[in-house]
Amino acid sequence: MTKHEAMNLASDCAQAMFKRDPASQAMGMRLLSVAPGAARVGMSVRADMIQGHGTCHGGYLFALADSAFAFACNSYNEATVAIGCSIDYIAPARLGDTLNADCVEQSRSSRTGNYDVRIENQLGQLIALFHEGVDKIK
């Protein structure tokens, strides 16, 4: 497969997944870019995402990272599922922030893979770091 074909396949896979993903759509996520093993997803922090301390609820940050991960790890047209993950919340996201989650593949074998996601706000400030493992569905 050529690089151009791989890029087209990754884009087609992500677009098809996003169309079947009402959860990401309901949170206002935007699929910004995708490449084999990588994806960038954006989301703006809305009032209904704010928790009792006045900052974005961590569950929304987790969901943003997980969606970027899903588009990246499924970019090869091979169905995969998460097998474990962790997230570190570095700084709070606030109402009106525009967040970008950048997922990059760290390793990939015939069966498993590992991916890292960085979430940054519109100022480039690090908000969260996320690591997730994947297993291919047989």
DOGU-474369 format. One record per residue: x, y, z of N, C-alpha, C in turn; residue in three letters. Coordinates in Angstrom, 1 decimal. Atoms other than C-alpha are relative to their C-alpha. Layout:
! residues N
<n.east = X&n.north = Y&n.up = Z&ca.east = X&ca.north = Y&ca.up = Z&c.east = X&c.north = Y&c.up = Z&type = ALA>
...
This chain:
! residues 138
<n.east = 0.8&n.north = -1.2&n.up = 0.0&ca.east = 0.0&ca.north = 0.0&ca.up = 0.0&c.east = 0.9&c.north = 1.2&c.up = 0.0&type = MET>
<n.east = -0.7&n.north = -1.2&n.up = 0.1&ca.east = 1.3&ca.north = 3.4&ca.up = -0.9&c.east = -0.3&c.north = 0.9&c.up = 1.2&type = THR>
<n.east = 0.3&n.north = -1.0&n.up = -1.1&ca.east = 1.5&ca.north = 6.3&ca.up = 1.7&c.east = -1.3&c.north = 0.7&c.up = -0.3&type = LYS>
<n.east = 1.3&n.north = -0.7&n.up = 0.4&ca.east = -1.3&ca.north = 8.1&ca.up = -0.2&c.east = -1.2&c.north = -0.9&c.up = 0.3&type = HIS>
<n.east = 1.1&n.north = 1.0&n.up = -0.2&ca.east = -3.5&ca.north = 4.9&ca.up = -0.1&c.east = -0.2&c.north = -0.2&c.up = 1.5&type = GLU>
<n.east = 0.1&n.north = 0.2&n.up = -1.4&ca.east = -2.7&ca.north = 4.5&ca.up = 3.6&c.east = -0.7&c.north = 1.2&c.up = 0.7&type = ALA>
<n.east = 0.6&n.north = -1.2&n.up = -0.5&ca.east = -3.7&ca.north = 8.1&ca.up = 4.3&c.east = -1.5&c.north = 0.0&c.up = -0.3&type = MET>
<n.east = 1.4&n.north = 0.1&n.up = 0.4&ca.east = -6.9&ca.north = 7.7&ca.up = 2.4&c.east = -0.8&c.north = -1.0&c.up = 0.8&type = ASN>
<n.east = 0.7&n.north = 1.0&n.up = -0.8&ca.east = -7.8&ca.north = 4.5&ca.up = 4.2&c.east = -0.2&c.north = 0.5&c.up = 1.4&type = LEU>
<n.east = 0.1&n.north = -0.5&n.up = -1.4&ca.east = -7.1&ca.north = 6.1&ca.up = 7.6&c.east = -1.2&c.north = 1.0&c.up = 0.1&type = ALA>
<n.east = 1.1&n.north = -1.0&n.up = 0.0&ca.east = -9.4&ca.north = 9.0&ca.up = 6.7&c.east = -1.3&c.north = -0.6&c.up = -0.2&type = SER>
<n.east = 1.3&n.north = 0.7&n.up = 0.3&ca.east = -12.2&ca.north = 6.8&ca.up = 5.3&c.east = -0.4&c.north = -0.8&c.up = 1.3&type = ASP>
<n.east = 0.3&n.north = 0.7&n.up = -1.2&ca.east = -12.0&ca.north = 4.6&ca.up = 8.5&c.east = -0.5&c.north = 1.0&c.up = 1.1&type = CYS>
<n.east = 0.4&n.north = -0.9&n.up = -1.0&ca.east = -12.2&ca.north = 7.6&ca.up = 10.8&c.east = -1.3&c.north = 0.7&c.up = -0.3&type = ALA>
<n.east = 1.2&n.north = -0.6&n.up = 0.4&ca.east = -15.0&ca.north = 9.3&ca.up = 8.9&c.east = -1.2&c.north = -1.0&c.up = 0.2&type = GLN>
<n.east = 1.1&n.north = 1.0&n.up = -0.2&ca.east = -17.1&ca.north = 6.1&ca.up = 8.9&c.east = -0.3&c.north = -0.2&c.up = 1.5&type = ALA>
<n.east = 0.2&n.north = 0.2&n.up = -1.4&ca.east = -16.5&ca.north = 5.6&ca.up = 12.6&c.east = -0.7&c.north = 1.2&c.up = 0.6&type = MET>
<n.east = 0.6&n.north = -1.2&n.up = -0.5&ca.east = -17.4&ca.north = 9.2&ca.up = 13.4&c.east = -1.5&c.north = 0.1&c.up = -0.3&type = PHE>
<n.east = 1.5&n.north = 0.0&n.up = 0.4&ca.east = -20.7&ca.north = 8.9&ca.up = 11.5&c.east = -0.8&c.north = -0.9&c.up = 0.9&type = LYS>
<n.east = 0.7&n.north = 1.0&n.up = -0.8&ca.east = -21.6&ca.north = 6.0&ca.up = 13.8&c.east = 0.3&c.north = 0.2&c.up = 1.5&type = ARG>
<n.east = -0.5&n.north = -0.4&n.up = -1.3&ca.east = -20.4&ca.north = 7.8&ca.up = 17.0&c.east = -0.8&c.north = 1.1&c.up = 0.6&type = ASP>
<n.east = 0.8&n.north = -1.1&n.up = -0.6&ca.east = -23.3&ca.north = 9.7&ca.up = 18.6&c.east = 0.6&c.north = 0.6&c.up = 1.3&type = PRO>
<n.east = -0.6&n.north = -0.5&n.up = -1.3&ca.east = -21.4&ca.north = 10.0&ca.up = 21.9&c.east = 1.0&c.north = 1.2&c.up = -0.3&type = ALA>
<n.east = -1.0&n.north = -1.1&n.up = 0.3&ca.east = -18.5&ca.north = 12.0&ca.up = 20.4&c.east = -0.7&c.north = 1.2&c.up = -0.7&type = SER>
<n.east = 0.7&n.north = -1.1&n.up = 0.6&ca.east = -20.9&ca.north = 14.0&ca.up = 18.3&c.east = -0.8&c.north = 0.9&c.up = 1.0&type = GLN>
<n.east = 0.8&n.north = -0.7&n.up = -1.0&ca.east = -23.1&ca.north = 14.9&ca.up = 21.3&c.east = 0.8&c.north = 0.9&c.up = 0.9&type = ALA>
<n.east = -0.9&n.north = -0.9&n.up = -0.8&ca.east = -20.1&ca.north = 16.3&ca.up = 23.1&c.east = 0.7&c.north = 1.0&c.up = -0.8&type = MET>
<n.east = -0.5&n.north = -1.1&n.up = 0.9&ca.east = -19.3&ca.north = 18.5&ca.up = 20.1&c.east = 1.4&c.north = -0.2&c.up = -0.5&type = GLY>
<n.east = -1.4&n.north = 0.3&n.up = 0.5&ca.east = -16.1&ca.north = 16.7&ca.up = 19.2&c.east = 0.0&c.north = 0.2&c.up = -1.5&type = MET>
<n.east = -0.3&n.north = -0.2&n.up = 1.4&ca.east = -14.6&ca.north = 17.5&ca.up = 15.8&c.east = 1.2&c.north = -0.9&c.up = -0.4&type = ARG>
<n.east = -1.1&n.north = 0.7&n.up = 0.6&ca.east = -12.4&ca.north = 15.1&ca.up = 13.8&c.east = 0.8&c.north = 0.9&c.up = -0.8&type = LEU>
<n.east = -0.8&n.north = -1.0&n.up = 0.7&ca.east = -9.6&ca.north = 17.4&ca.up = 12.8&c.east = 1.0&c.north = -0.5&c.up = -1.0&type = LEU>
<n.east = -0.9&n.north = 0.6&n.up = 0.9&ca.east = -7.1&ca.north = 15.1&ca.up = 11.2&c.east = 0.2&c.north = -1.4&c.up = 0.4&type = SER>
<n.east = -0.3&n.north = 1.4&n.up = -0.3&ca.east = -6.2&ca.north = 11.5&ca.up = 10.9&c.east = 1.1&c.north = -0.5&c.up = -1.0&type = VAL>
<n.east = -1.1&n.north = 0.6&n.up = 0.8&ca.east = -3.2&ca.north = 9.5&ca.up = 9.6&c.east = 0.1&c.north = -1.5&c.up = 0.5&type = ALA>
<n.east = -0.1&n.north = 1.4&n.up = -0.6&ca.east = -2.3&ca.north = 5.8&ca.up = 10.0&c.east = 0.7&c.north = 0.1&c.up = 1.4&type = PRO>
<n.east = -0.5&n.north = 0.0&n.up = -1.4&ca.east = -1.9&ca.north = 5.4&ca.up = 13.8&c.east = 0.0&c.north = 1.3&c.up = 0.7&type = GLY>
<n.east = 0.0&n.north = -1.3&n.up = -0.7&ca.east = -2.6&ca.north = 9.0&ca.up = 14.6&c.east = -1.4&c.north = 0.7&c.up = -0.3&type = ALA>
<n.east = 1.2&n.north = -0.7&n.up = 0.2&ca.east = -5.6&ca.north = 11.3&ca.up = 15.0&c.east = 0.0&c.north = 1.3&c.up = 0.9&type = ALA>
<n.east = 0.2&n.north = -1.2&n.up = -0.7&ca.east = -6.4&ca.north = 14.8&ca.up = 16.2&c.east = -1.5&c.north = 0.3&c.up = 0.1&type = ARG>
<n.east = 1.4&n.north = -0.2&n.up = -0.3&ca.east = -9.8&ca.north = 15.5&ca.up = 17.8&c.east = -0.1&c.north = 1.3&c.up = 0.8&type = VAL>
<n.east = 0.2&n.north = -1.2&n.up = -0.8&ca.east = -11.1&ca.north = 18.9&ca.up = 19.0&c.east = -1.3&c.north = 0.0&c.up = 0.7&type = GLY>
<n.east = 1.2&n.north = -0.2&n.up = -0.7&ca.east = -13.7&ca.north = 19.9&ca.up = 21.5&c.east = 0.0&c.north = 1.3&c.up = 0.8&type = MET>
<n.east = 0.1&n.north = -1.2&n.up = -0.8&ca.east = -14.9&ca.north = 23.1&ca.up = 23.1&c.east = -0.7&c.north = -0.3&c.up = 1.3&type = SER>
<n.east = 0.6&n.north = 0.3&n.up = -1.3&ca.east = -15.7&ca.north = 23.1&ca.up = 26.8&c.east = -1.2&c.north = 0.9&c.up = 0.2&type = VAL>
<n.east = 1.3&n.north = -0.7&n.up = -0.1&ca.east = -19.4&ca.north = 24.0&ca.up = 27.2&c.east = -0.4&c.north = 0.1&c.up = 1.5&type = ARG>
<n.east = 0.5&n.north = -0.1&n.up = -1.4&ca.east = -21.3&ca.north = 25.0&ca.up = 30.3&c.east = -0.5&c.north = -1.3&c.up = 0.6&type = ALA>
<n.east = 0.5&n.north = 1.2&n.up = -0.5&ca.east = -22.9&ca.north = 21.6&ca.up = 30.6&c.east = 1.1&c.north = -1.0&c.up = 0.3&type = ASP>
<n.east = -1.1&n.north = 0.8&n.up = -0.3&ca.east = -19.4&ca.north = 20.1&ca.up = 31.0&c.east = 0.8&c.north = 0.4&c.up = 1.2&type = MET>
<n.east = -0.6&n.north = -0.6&n.up = -1.2&ca.east = -18.5&ca.north = 22.1&ca.up = 34.1&c.east = -0.4&c.north = -0.7&c.up = 1.2&type = ILE>
<n.east = 0.3&n.north = 0.7&n.up = -1.3&ca.east = -18.3&ca.north = 20.3&ca.up = 37.5&c.east = 0.0&c.north = 1.0&c.up = 1.1&type = GLN>
<n.east = 0.2&n.north = -0.9&n.up = -1.2&ca.east = -18.7&ca.north = 21.7&ca.up = 41.0&c.east = 1.1&c.north = 0.9&c.up = 0.4&type = GLY>
<n.east = -1.2&n.north = -0.9&n.up = -0.3&ca.east = -15.2&ca.north = 23.2&ca.up = 41.2&c.east = 0.1&c.north = 1.1&c.up = -1.1&type = HIS>
<n.east = -0.1&n.north = -1.0&n.up = 1.0&ca.east = -15.9&ca.north = 25.3&ca.up = 38.1&c.east = 0.9&c.north = -0.3&c.up = -1.2&type = GLY>
<n.east = -0.9&n.north = 0.4&n.up = 1.1&ca.east = -13.7&ca.north = 23.4&ca.up = 35.7&c.east = -0.6&c.north = -1.2&c.up = -0.7&type = THR>
<n.east = 0.5&n.north = 1.1&n.up = 0.8&ca.east = -14.3&ca.north = 20.8&ca.up = 33.0&c.east = 0.1&c.north = -1.3&c.up = 0.8&type = CYS>
<n.east = 0.0&n.north = 1.3&n.up = -0.6&ca.east = -15.3&ca.north = 17.4&ca.up = 34.4&c.east = 1.0&c.north = -0.9&c.up = -0.7&type = HIS>
<n.east = -1.1&n.north = 0.9&n.up = 0.5&ca.east = -12.5&ca.north = 14.9&ca.up = 34.0&c.east = -0.6&c.north = -1.1&c.up = -0.9&type = GLY>
<n.east = 0.6&n.north = 1.0&n.up = 0.9&ca.east = -14.9&ca.north = 12.4&ca.up = 32.3&c.east = -0.1&c.north = 0.5&c.up = -1.4&type = GLY>
<n.east = 0.0&n.north = -0.5&n.up = 1.4&ca.east = -15.2&ca.north = 14.7&ca.up = 29.3&c.east = 1.4&c.north = 0.0&c.up = -0.6&type = TYR>
<n.east = -1.4&n.north = 0.0&n.up = 0.5&ca.east = -11.4&ca.north = 15.0&ca.up = 29.1&c.east = 0.4&c.north = -1.5&c.up = -0.4&type = LEU>
<n.east = -0.2&n.north = 1.4&n.up = 0.3&ca.east = -11.2&ca.north = 11.2&ca.up = 29.3&c.east = -0.7&c.north = -0.4&c.up = -1.3&type = PHE>
<n.east = 0.8&n.north = 0.3&n.up = 1.2&ca.east = -13.9&ca.north = 10.9&ca.up = 26.6&c.east = 0.7&c.north = 0.5&c.up = -1.3&type = ALA>
<n.east = -0.7&n.north = -0.6&n.up = 1.1&ca.east = -12.0&ca.north = 13.3&ca.up = 24.3&c.east = 1.3&c.north = -0.8&c.up = -0.4&type = LEU>
<n.east = -1.3&n.north = 0.8&n.up = 0.2&ca.east = -8.7&ca.north = 11.3&ca.up = 24.7&c.east = -0.4&c.north = -1.3&c.up = -0.6&type = ALA>
<n.east = 0.4&n.north = 1.4&n.up = 0.5&ca.east = -10.5&ca.north = 8.0&ca.up = 24.2&c.east = -0.5&c.north = 0.0&c.up = -1.4&type = ASP>
<n.east = 0.5&n.north = -0.1&n.up = 1.4&ca.east = -12.2&ca.north = 9.2&ca.up = 21.0&c.east = 1.2&c.north = 0.2&c.up = -1.0&type = SER>
<n.east = -1.1&n.north = -0.2&n.up = 0.9&ca.east = -8.9&ca.north = 10.4&ca.up = 19.5&c.east = 0.8&c.north = -1.3&c.up = -0.1&type = ALA>
<n.east = -0.6&n.north = 1.4&n.up = 0.0&ca.east = -7.4&ca.north = 7.0&ca.up = 20.5&c.east = -0.8&c.north = -0.9&c.up = -0.9&type = PHE>
<n.east = 0.8&n.north = 0.9&n.up = 0.8&ca.east = -10.3&ca.north = 5.2&ca.up = 18.8&c.east = 0.2&c.north = 0.2&c.up = -1.5&type = ALA>
<n.east = -0.2&n.north = -0.3&n.up = 1.4&ca.east = -9.9&ca.north = 7.0&ca.up = 15.5&c.east = 1.4&c.north = -0.4&c.up = -0.4&type = PHE>
<n.east = -1.4&n.north = 0.4&n.up = 0.3&ca.east = -6.1&ca.north = 6.4&ca.up = 15.6&c.east = 0.2&c.north = -1.5&c.up = -0.1&type = ALA>
<n.east = -0.3&n.north = 1.4&n.up = 0.0&ca.east = -6.0&ca.north = 2.8&ca.up = 16.5&c.east = -0.9&c.north = -0.8&c.up = -1.0&type = CYS>
<n.east = 0.8&n.north = 0.6&n.up = 1.0&ca.east = -8.8&ca.north = 1.9&ca.up = 14.0&c.east = 0.2&c.north = 0.5&c.up = -1.4&type = ASN>
<n.east = -0.3&n.north = -0.6&n.up = 1.3&ca.east = -7.2&ca.north = 3.7&ca.up = 11.1&c.east = 0.6&c.north = -0.9&c.up = -1.0&type = SER>
<n.east = -0.5&n.north = 1.0&n.up = 0.9&ca.east = -5.9&ca.north = 0.5&ca.up = 9.5&c.east = -1.1&c.north = -0.9&c.up = -0.6&type = TYR>
<n.east = 1.2&n.north = 0.8&n.up = 0.4&ca.east = -9.4&ca.north = -0.9&ca.up = 8.8&c.east = 0.1&c.north = -1.4&c.up = 0.7&type = ASN>
<n.east = 0.0&n.north = 1.3&n.up = -0.8&ca.east = -8.8&ca.north = -3.6&ca.up = 11.5&c.east = -0.7&c.north = 0.4&c.up = 1.3&type = GLU>
<n.east = 0.7&n.north = -0.3&n.up = -1.2&ca.east = -11.3&ca.north = -3.6&ca.up = 14.4&c.east = 0.8&c.north = -0.2&c.up = 1.2&type = ALA>
<n.east = -0.7&n.north = 0.2&n.up = -1.2&ca.east = -9.7&ca.north = -3.0&ca.up = 17.7&c.east = -0.8&c.north = 0.5&c.up = 1.2&type = THR>
<n.east = 0.7&n.north = -0.4&n.up = -1.2&ca.east = -10.8&ca.north = -2.5&ca.up = 21.3&c.east = 1.1&c.north = 0.3&c.up = 1.1&type = VAL>
<n.east = -0.9&n.north = -0.4&n.up = -1.1&ca.east = -9.1&ca.north = -0.9&ca.up = 24.4&c.east = 0.1&c.north = -1.2&c.up = 1.0&type = ALA>
<n.east = -0.2&n.north = 1.0&n.up = -1.0&ca.east = -7.6&ca.north = -3.3&ca.up = 26.9&c.east = 0.5&c.north = 0.6&c.up = 1.3&type = ILE>
<n.east = -0.4&n.north = -0.6&n.up = -1.2&ca.east = -6.5&ca.north = -0.8&ca.up = 29.5&c.east = 0.5&c.north = 1.4&c.up = -0.3&type = GLY>
<n.east = -0.4&n.north = -1.4&n.up = 0.2&ca.east = -5.8&ca.north = 2.9&ca.up = 30.0&c.east = 0.3&c.north = 0.7&c.up = 1.3&type = CYS>
<n.east = -0.2&n.north = -0.9&n.up = -1.1&ca.east = -4.6&ca.north = 5.6&ca.up = 32.3&c.east = 0.0&c.north = 1.4&c.up = -0.4&type = SER>
<n.east = 0.0&n.north = -1.5&n.up = 0.4&ca.east = -4.9&ca.north = 9.4&ca.up = 32.4&c.east = 0.6&c.north = 0.7&c.up = 1.2&type = ILE>
<n.east = -0.5&n.north = -1.0&n.up = -1.0&ca.east = -3.0&ca.north = 12.1&ca.up = 34.3&c.east = -0.6&c.north = 1.3&c.up = -0.4&type = ASP>
<n.east = 0.6&n.north = -1.4&n.up = 0.2&ca.east = -4.9&ca.north = 15.4&ca.up = 34.7&c.east = 1.1&c.north = 0.9&c.up = 0.5&type = TYR>
<n.east = -1.1&n.north = -0.8&n.up = -0.3&ca.east = -2.2&ca.north = 18.0&ca.up = 34.6&c.east = -0.4&c.north = 1.4&c.up = 0.4&type = ILE>
<n.east = 0.5&n.north = -1.3&n.up = -0.3&ca.east = -4.1&ca.north = 21.3&ca.up = 34.6&c.east = -1.5&c.north = 0.0&c.up = -0.4&type = ALA>
<n.east = 1.4&n.north = 0.0&n.up = 0.3&ca.east = -7.8&ca.north = 22.2&ca.up = 34.6&c.east = -0.3&c.north = 0.7&c.up = -1.4&type = PRO>
<n.east = 0.5&n.north = -0.6&n.up = 1.2&ca.east = -9.7&ca.north = 22.9&ca.up = 31.4&c.east = -1.2&c.north = 0.9&c.up = 0.5&type = ALA>
<n.east = 1.0&n.north = -0.9&n.up = -0.4&ca.east = -12.1&ca.north = 25.8&ca.up = 31.7&c.east = -1.1&c.north = 0.3&c.up = -1.0&type = ARG>
<n.east = 1.1&n.north = -0.3&n.up = 0.9&ca.east = -15.4&ca.north = 27.0&ca.up = 30.2&c.east = 0.5&c.north = 0.9&c.up = -1.1&type = LEU>
<n.east = -0.4&n.north = -0.7&n.up = 1.2&ca.east = -14.8&ca.north = 28.2&ca.up = 26.7&c.east = 1.3&c.north = -0.5&c.up = -0.6&type = GLY>
<n.east = -1.3&n.north = 0.5&n.up = 0.5&ca.east = -11.5&ca.north = 26.4&ca.up = 26.3&c.east = -0.3&c.north = -0.8&c.up = -1.3&type = ASP>
<n.east = 0.0&n.north = 0.9&n.up = 1.1&ca.east = -10.9&ca.north = 24.8&ca.up = 22.9&c.east = 1.1&c.north = -1.0&c.up = 0.2&type = THR>
<n.east = -0.9&n.north = 1.1&n.up = -0.3&ca.east = -9.2&ca.north = 21.5&ca.up = 23.5&c.east = 0.4&c.north = -0.8&c.up = -1.3&type = LEU>
<n.east = -0.4&n.north = 0.9&n.up = 1.1&ca.east = -7.2&ca.north = 19.4&ca.up = 21.0&c.east = 0.7&c.north = -1.2&c.up = 0.7&type = ASN>
<n.east = -0.6&n.north = 1.3&n.up = -0.4&ca.east = -6.4&ca.north = 15.7&ca.up = 21.7&c.east = 0.8&c.north = -0.6&c.up = -1.2&type = ALA>
<n.east = -0.8&n.north = 0.6&n.up = 1.0&ca.east = -3.5&ca.north = 14.4&ca.up = 19.7&c.east = 0.5&c.north = -1.4&c.up = 0.4&type = ASP>
<n.east = -0.3&n.north = 1.4&n.up = -0.3&ca.east = -3.1&ca.north = 10.6&ca.up = 19.6&c.east = 1.1&c.north = -0.4&c.up = -1.0&type = CYS>
<n.east = -1.1&n.north = 0.5&n.up = 0.8&ca.east = 0.1&ca.north = 9.0&ca.up = 18.4&c.east = 0.3&c.north = -1.4&c.up = 0.4&type = VAL>
<n.east = -0.3&n.north = 1.4&n.up = -0.2&ca.east = 0.8&ca.north = 5.3&ca.up = 18.0&c.east = 1.4&c.north = -0.1&c.up = 0.5&type = GLU>
<n.east = -1.4&n.north = 0.2&n.up = -0.5&ca.east = 3.8&ca.north = 4.2&ca.up = 20.1&c.east = 0.5&c.north = -1.4&c.up = -0.4&type = GLN>
<n.east = -0.5&n.north = 1.3&n.up = 0.5&ca.east = 3.9&ca.north = 0.5&ca.up = 19.1&c.east = -1.3&c.north = -0.7&c.up = -0.6&type = SER>
<n.east = 1.0&n.north = 0.8&n.up = 0.6&ca.east = 1.9&ca.north = -1.9&ca.up = 17.0&c.east = 0.5&c.north = -1.3&c.up = -0.5&type = ARG>
<n.east = -0.4&n.north = 1.3&n.up = 0.4&ca.east = 2.2&ca.north = -5.6&ca.up = 16.5&c.east = -1.2&c.north = -0.6&c.up = -0.8&type = SER>
<n.east = 1.1&n.north = 0.7&n.up = 0.7&ca.east = 0.0&ca.north = -8.2&ca.up = 14.7&c.east = -1.2&c.north = -0.1&c.up = 0.9&type = SER>
<n.east = 1.2&n.north = 0.2&n.up = -0.9&ca.east = -2.3&ca.north = -8.3&ca.up = 17.8&c.east = -0.3&c.north = 1.2&c.up = 0.9&type = ARG>
<n.east = 0.2&n.north = -1.0&n.up = -1.0&ca.east = -1.7&ca.north = -5.4&ca.up = 20.2&c.east = 0.7&c.north = 1.3&c.up = -0.5&type = THR>
<n.east = -0.7&n.north = -1.3&n.up = 0.3&ca.east = -0.7&ca.north = -1.7&ca.up = 20.2&c.east = -0.1&c.north = 0.9&c.up = 1.2&type = GLY>
<n.east = 0.0&n.north = -1.0&n.up = -1.1&ca.east = 0.0&ca.north = 1.2&ca.up = 22.5&c.east = 0.0&c.north = 1.4&c.up = -0.6&type = ASN>
<n.east = 0.3&n.north = -1.3&n.up = 0.5&ca.east = -1.1&ca.north = 4.8&ca.up = 22.0&c.east = 0.1&c.north = 1.0&c.up = 1.2&type = TYR>
<n.east = 0.0&n.north = -1.1&n.up = -0.9&ca.east = -0.4&ca.north = 8.1&ca.up = 23.8&c.east = -0.8&c.north = 1.2&c.up = -0.6&type = ASP>
<n.east = 0.8&n.north = -1.1&n.up = 0.3&ca.east = -2.7&ca.north = 11.1&ca.up = 23.8&c.east = 0.4&c.north = 1.2&c.up = 0.8&type = VAL>
<n.east = -0.2&n.north = -1.2&n.up = -0.7&ca.east = -1.9&ca.north = 14.7&ca.up = 24.7&c.east = -1.2&c.north = 0.9&c.up = -0.2&type = ARG>
<n.east = 1.1&n.north = -0.9&n.up = 0.2&ca.east = -4.7&ca.north = 17.1&ca.up = 25.4&c.east = 0.6&c.north = 1.4&c.up = 0.4&type = ILE>
<n.east = -0.5&n.north = -1.3&n.up = -0.2&ca.east = -3.8&ca.north = 20.8&ca.up = 25.1&c.east = -1.2&c.north = 1.0&c.up = -0.2&type = GLU>
<n.east = 1.0&n.north = -1.0&n.up = 0.2&ca.east = -5.9&ca.north = 24.0&ca.up = 25.3&c.east = 0.4&c.north = 0.9&c.up = -1.2&type = ASN>
<n.east = -0.3&n.north = -0.9&n.up = 1.1&ca.east = -6.0&ca.north = 26.8&ca.up = 22.7&c.east = 1.3&c.north = 0.8&c.up = 0.2&type = GLN>
<n.east = -1.2&n.north = -0.6&n.up = -0.2&ca.east = -2.9&ca.north = 28.3&ca.up = 24.3&c.east = 1.2&c.north = -0.9&c.up = 0.0&type = LEU>
<n.east = -1.1&n.north = 1.0&n.up = 0.1&ca.east = -0.9&ca.north = 25.1&ca.up = 23.9&c.east = 0.4&c.north = -0.5&c.up = 1.4&type = GLY>
<n.east = -0.3&n.north = 0.5&n.up = -1.4&ca.east = -1.0&ca.north = 24.4&ca.up = 27.7&c.east = -0.5&c.north = -1.4&c.up = 0.1&type = GLN>
<n.east = 0.3&n.north = 1.5&n.up = -0.2&ca.east = -0.9&ca.north = 20.7&ca.up = 28.6&c.east = -1.1&c.north = -0.1&c.up = 1.1&type = LEU>
<n.east = 1.1&n.north = 0.2&n.up = -0.9&ca.east = -4.2&ca.north = 19.7&ca.up = 30.2&c.east = 0.0&c.north = -1.5&c.up = 0.5&type = ILE>
<n.east = 0.0&n.north = 1.4&n.up = -0.4&ca.east = -3.9&ca.north = 15.8&ca.up = 30.3&c.east = 0.8&c.north = -0.8&c.up = -0.9&type = ALA>
<n.east = -0.8&n.north = 1.0&n.up = 0.7&ca.east = -1.8&ca.north = 12.9&ca.up = 29.3&c.east = -0.8&c.north = -1.4&c.up = 0.1&type = LEU>
<n.east = 0.8&n.north = 1.2&n.up = 0.0&ca.east = -3.5&ca.north = 9.6&ca.up = 28.4&c.east = 0.8&c.north = -1.1&c.up = -0.7&type = PHE>
<n.east = -0.6&n.north = 1.1&n.up = 0.6&ca.east = -2.1&ca.north = 6.2&ca.up = 27.6&c.east = -1.0&c.north = -1.2&c.up = -0.1&type = HIS>
<n.east = 1.0&n.north = 1.1&n.up = 0.2&ca.east = -4.1&ca.north = 3.3&ca.up = 26.2&c.east = 0.6&c.north = -1.1&c.up = -0.9&type = GLU>
<n.east = -0.4&n.north = 1.2&n.up = 0.7&ca.east = -3.5&ca.north = -0.2&ca.up = 25.0&c.east = -1.1&c.north = -0.6&c.up = -0.8&type = GLY>
<n.east = 1.1&n.north = 0.5&n.up = 0.9&ca.east = -5.4&ca.north = -2.0&ca.up = 22.2&c.east = 0.3&c.north = -1.4&c.up = -0.3&type = VAL>
<n.east = -0.1&n.north = 1.4&n.up = 0.4&ca.east = -6.1&ca.north = -5.5&ca.up = 21.2&c.east = -0.9&c.north = -0.1&c.up = -1.3&type = ASP>
<n.east = 0.8&n.north = 0.2&n.up = 1.2&ca.east = -7.3&ca.north = -6.5&ca.up = 17.7&c.east = -1.1&c.north = -1.0&c.up = 0.2&type = LYS>
<n.east = 1.1&n.north = 0.9&n.up = -0.1&ca.east = -10.7&ca.north = -8.2&ca.up = 17.5&c.east = 0.2&c.north = -1.1&c.up = -1.1&type = ILE>
<n.east = -0.1&n.north = 1.1&n.up = 0.9&ca.east = -10.5&ca.north = -11.6&ca.up = 15.8&c.east = -1.2&c.north = -0.2&c.up = -0.8&type = LYS>
